[in-house]
Amino acid sequence: AAAFSYIARYAPEQAEYVSALLYRHFGEDALLWAIVVRRESGFNLTARHSSTGCYGLFQLHPCHRAALERAGGDWHSTEDQAAYAKRMYDAQGLKPWSVRRAALNEYNKIKGAE
């Protein structure tokens, strides 16, 4: 419920889909990932960073495209991007995402206010 409420504040039209996606892939970390995604892509499913080429909701770097596709994923599938982001998170934590410090600070502030 926390991730849905958070997303609904910023992107009400995406709240149901994105929160379900995040709960499905990240479980209890869905709120943290809602914050990461807002900071990375603004909940835009097809966001593309003009200088780095990072793409999608999770702003995956193009260097990850081959690995995602080798694993049978589709670069343009938000579901496949979420699964790949979860594998990266399990292996490296939030290290691959440049917004990690700001996202963690915001997450801790929200959790502290509960």
Secondary structure, DSSP 8 states (H G I E B T S, - for coil): -HHHHHHHHH-TTTHHHHHHHHHHHHGGGHHHHHHHHHHHHTT-TT-B-TTT--BTTTTB-GGGHHHHHHTT--TT-HHHHHHHHHHHHHHHTTTT-TTHHHHHHHHHHHHHH-
